[in-house]
Amino acid sequence: MSYEAKLKELGVTLPDPPKPVANYVPVVRVGDLLFLSGVLPSRDGQLVMTGKLGQNLSIEQGMEASRIAVLNGLSIIQSEAGSLDRVKRIVKMVGHIASAQGFTDQPQVLNGASDLLVSLFGEAGRHARVAVGAAELPRQAPVEIELIVQLLS
C-alpha cells in the first residue's frame, strides 16, 4: 500500500504547507535528503495552541501539538518530493518542547509525532530522535519539530 493511500486509510488529510514566518526556506534538499526547518503546530497560519507544557498545557495537549506540527512537516515533504510515496525513511526528528521549570516529559510529548510517523510509514518511520525542553519558542508555540527525511533515488 502506498503512503498516500495509508494516509487516507488513517483518516488524515494534510494541510497546505505552512509559509515561513521569517527569512528562511521550509526545506533544503541535499542529494536524497530533505532537511526541514522547524515546523510549528499551526493551521492556516495560526497556532492551534500556545503555552508551555507543565504550566498551562497537559501532556495530551502537547502530544496533539506535536502531531499537528508533524502533519505540517509531512505537507512540506509532499510538496517538495511530489508524493509521500517518495519517502524512503524518516531519518531523524528533533523536537523542541516549550517547558515550564521542572517539566521533564518532553519525550512523551514528542510521541504524538513519532507515533503518527510509525503508523504511516511502518519501519521506515522509525527514526533517531532528540526531545529537548525550551524556555521559549517562536510565537509562544508549545512545540517545534525538525525532520531529516531520505527520499528514494
C-alpha beads as a LAMMPS data file, in Angstrom:
LAMMPS data file: protein, C-alpha beads

153 atoms
152 bonds

1 atom types
1 bond types

-500.0 500.0 xlo xhi
-500.0 500.0 ylo yhi
-500.0 500.0 zlo zhi

Masses

1 110.0

Atoms # bond

1 1 1 0.000 0.000 0.000
2 1 1 1.285 3.465 -0.821
3 1 1 1.914 6.012 1.921
4 1 1 -0.572 8.358 0.257
5 1 1 -3.242 5.617 0.471
6 1 1 -2.229 4.787 4.057
7 1 1 -2.712 8.449 4.979
8 1 1 -6.284 8.275 3.657
9 1 1 -6.845 4.967 5.489
10 1 1 -5.757 6.668 8.714
11 1 1 -8.349 9.383 8.018
12 1 1 -5.683 12.075 7.833
13 1 1 -5.766 14.990 5.419
14 1 1 -2.602 17.019 5.125
15 1 1 -2.894 20.794 5.417
16 1 1 -1.353 23.168 2.899
17 1 1 2.373 23.576 3.596
18 1 1 2.902 26.354 6.132
19 1 1 4.584 29.541 4.970
20 1 1 7.861 30.560 6.634
21 1 1 7.414 33.135 9.417
22 1 1 10.857 34.713 8.854
23 1 1 13.764 34.753 6.372
24 1 1 14.332 31.023 5.712
25 1 1 13.142 28.255 3.410
26 1 1 10.930 25.447 4.739
27 1 1 13.113 22.672 3.304
28 1 1 16.525 22.150 1.745
29 1 1 17.284 19.128 -0.415
30 1 1 20.830 17.743 -0.412
31 1 1 21.127 14.648 -2.589
32 1 1 18.421 12.253 -1.427
33 1 1 17.957 14.001 1.945
34 1 1 15.407 16.629 2.915
35 1 1 16.229 18.889 5.857
36 1 1 13.081 20.556 7.172
37 1 1 13.205 23.815 9.070
38 1 1 11.415 23.990 12.391
39 1 1 7.674 23.377 11.960
40 1 1 5.046 24.696 14.387
41 1 1 1.579 23.326 15.239
42 1 1 -0.384 25.707 13.039
43 1 1 -3.378 25.669 10.730
44 1 1 -3.910 28.355 8.125
45 1 1 -1.016 30.370 9.528
46 1 1 -2.365 30.416 13.097
47 1 1 -1.063 28.382 16.011
48 1 1 -3.634 25.853 17.233
49 1 1 -2.462 26.421 20.812
50 1 1 0.132 28.383 22.724
51 1 1 1.812 27.934 26.071
52 1 1 4.156 25.705 27.969
53 1 1 3.993 22.085 28.965
54 1 1 3.764 21.684 32.697
55 1 1 2.357 25.176 33.086
56 1 1 -0.856 25.683 31.102
57 1 1 -0.765 22.688 28.728
58 1 1 -1.160 18.984 29.514
59 1 1 0.952 16.188 28.083
60 1 1 -2.042 15.180 25.939
61 1 1 -2.310 18.699 24.522
62 1 1 1.427 18.670 23.834
63 1 1 1.120 15.327 22.048
64 1 1 -1.637 16.785 19.851
65 1 1 0.507 19.854 19.135
66 1 1 3.438 17.645 18.077
67 1 1 1.099 15.591 15.873
68 1 1 -0.182 18.749 14.151
69 1 1 3.370 20.031 13.693
70 1 1 4.499 16.774 12.076
71 1 1 1.454 16.850 9.759
72 1 1 2.672 20.267 8.615
73 1 1 6.099 18.717 8.116
74 1 1 4.583 15.932 6.021
75 1 1 2.829 18.517 3.855
76 1 1 6.208 20.203 3.233
77 1 1 7.730 16.819 2.325
78 1 1 4.831 16.041 -0.022
79 1 1 5.148 19.442 -1.685
80 1 1 8.926 19.120 -2.173
81 1 1 9.013 15.448 -3.195
82 1 1 5.774 15.385 -5.192
83 1 1 4.401 12.489 -3.141
84 1 1 4.904 10.866 0.246
85 1 1 5.478 7.662 -1.720
86 1 1 8.968 9.020 -2.497
87 1 1 9.898 8.745 1.208
88 1 1 12.445 6.003 1.839
89 1 1 12.944 6.691 5.547
90 1 1 12.338 9.213 8.290
91 1 1 15.931 9.594 9.459
92 1 1 15.745 11.950 12.425
93 1 1 13.364 14.185 14.331
94 1 1 14.293 16.937 16.742
95 1 1 11.506 18.227 18.961
96 1 1 11.763 21.423 20.942
97 1 1 9.158 21.470 23.723
98 1 1 8.283 24.745 25.488
99 1 1 8.616 23.605 29.084
100 1 1 7.854 25.070 32.475
101 1 1 10.604 24.739 35.049
102 1 1 10.757 21.161 36.286
103 1 1 8.854 19.648 33.323
104 1 1 10.723 16.551 32.115
105 1 1 8.200 14.623 29.976
106 1 1 9.411 16.025 26.632
107 1 1 9.855 12.513 25.166
108 1 1 6.219 11.654 25.867
109 1 1 5.046 14.905 24.245
110 1 1 7.057 14.139 21.116
111 1 1 5.473 10.673 20.896
112 1 1 2.435 12.393 19.344
113 1 1 4.573 12.999 16.262
114 1 1 6.608 9.776 16.418
115 1 1 3.519 7.579 16.752
116 1 1 1.984 9.145 13.639
117 1 1 5.172 8.648 11.602
118 1 1 5.374 4.971 12.595
119 1 1 1.642 4.452 11.892
120 1 1 2.079 5.933 8.434
121 1 1 5.500 4.650 7.335
122 1 1 5.902 1.497 9.453
123 1 1 9.564 0.547 9.940
124 1 1 10.614 3.345 7.568
125 1 1 9.013 5.754 10.042
126 1 1 11.167 4.674 12.983
127 1 1 13.693 7.428 13.464
128 1 1 16.507 8.755 15.580
129 1 1 15.181 11.480 17.848
130 1 1 16.014 14.270 20.244
131 1 1 13.372 15.748 22.587
132 1 1 14.554 18.863 24.384
133 1 1 12.947 21.369 26.689
134 1 1 12.992 25.030 25.662
135 1 1 12.307 28.110 27.755
136 1 1 10.537 29.851 24.851
137 1 1 9.629 29.017 21.261
138 1 1 8.597 31.283 18.374
139 1 1 5.146 32.896 18.707
140 1 1 4.653 31.103 22.073
141 1 1 4.316 27.748 20.302
142 1 1 4.322 24.702 22.589
143 1 1 6.402 22.584 20.173
144 1 1 8.656 22.983 17.160
145 1 1 9.738 19.974 15.130
146 1 1 12.633 19.486 12.702
147 1 1 12.885 16.492 10.365
148 1 1 15.516 14.848 8.203
149 1 1 13.987 12.560 5.572
150 1 1 15.597 10.287 2.994
151 1 1 13.905 10.029 -0.411
152 1 1 14.001 7.174 -2.876
153 1 1 16.588 7.789 -5.591

Bonds

1 1 1 2
2 1 2 3
3 1 3 4
4 1 4 5
5 1 5 6
6 1 6 7
7 1 7 8
8 1 8 9
9 1 9 10
10 1 10 11
11 1 11 12
12 1 12 13
13 1 13 14
14 1 14 15
15 1 15 16
16 1 16 17
17 1 17 18
18 1 18 19
19 1 19 20
20 1 20 21
21 1 21 22
22 1 22 23
23 1 23 24
24 1 24 25
25 1 25 26
26 1 26 27
27 1 27 28
28 1 28 29
29 1 29 30
30 1 30 31
31 1 31 32
32 1 32 33
33 1 33 34
34 1 34 35
35 1 35 36
36 1 36 37
37 1 37 38
38 1 38 39
39 1 39 40
40 1 40 41
41 1 41 42
42 1 42 43
43 1 43 44
44 1 44 45
45 1 45 46
46 1 46 47
47 1 47 48
48 1 48 49
49 1 49 50
50 1 50 51
51 1 51 52
52 1 52 53
53 1 53 54
54 1 54 55
55 1 55 56
56 1 56 57
57 1 57 58
58 1 58 59
59 1 59 60
60 1 60 61
61 1 61 62
62 1 62 63
63 1 63 64
64 1 64 65
65 1 65 66
66 1 66 67
67 1 67 68
68 1 68 69
69 1 69 70
70 1 70 71
71 1 71 72
72 1 72 73
73 1 73 74
74 1 74 75
75 1 75 76
76 1 76 77
77 1 77 78
78 1 78 79
79 1 79 80
80 1 80 81
81 1 81 82
82 1 82 83
83 1 83 84
84 1 84 85
85 1 85 86
86 1 86 87
87 1 87 88
88 1 88 89
89 1 89 90
90 1 90 91
91 1 91 92
92 1 92 93
93 1 93 94
94 1 94 95
95 1 95 96
96 1 96 97
97 1 97 98
98 1 98 99
99 1 99 100
100 1 100 101
101 1 101 102
102 1 102 103
103 1 103 104
104 1 104 105
105 1 105 106
106 1 106 107
107 1 107 108
108 1 108 109
109 1 109 110
110 1 110 111
111 1 111 112
112 1 112 113
113 1 113 114
114 1 114 115
115 1 115 116
116 1 116 117
117 1 117 118
118 1 118 119
119 1 119 120
120 1 120 121
121 1 121 122
122 1 122 123
123 1 123 124
124 1 124 125
125 1 125 126
126 1 126 127
127 1 127 128
128 1 128 129
129 1 129 130
130 1 130 131
131 1 131 132
132 1 132 133
133 1 133 134
134 1 134 135
135 1 135 136
136 1 136 137
137 1 137 138
138 1 138 139
139 1 139 140
140 1 140 141
141 1 141 142
142 1 142 143
143 1 143 144
144 1 144 145
145 1 145 146
146 1 146 147
147 1 147 148
148 1 148 149
149 1 149 150
150 1 150 151
151 1 151 152
152 1 152 153
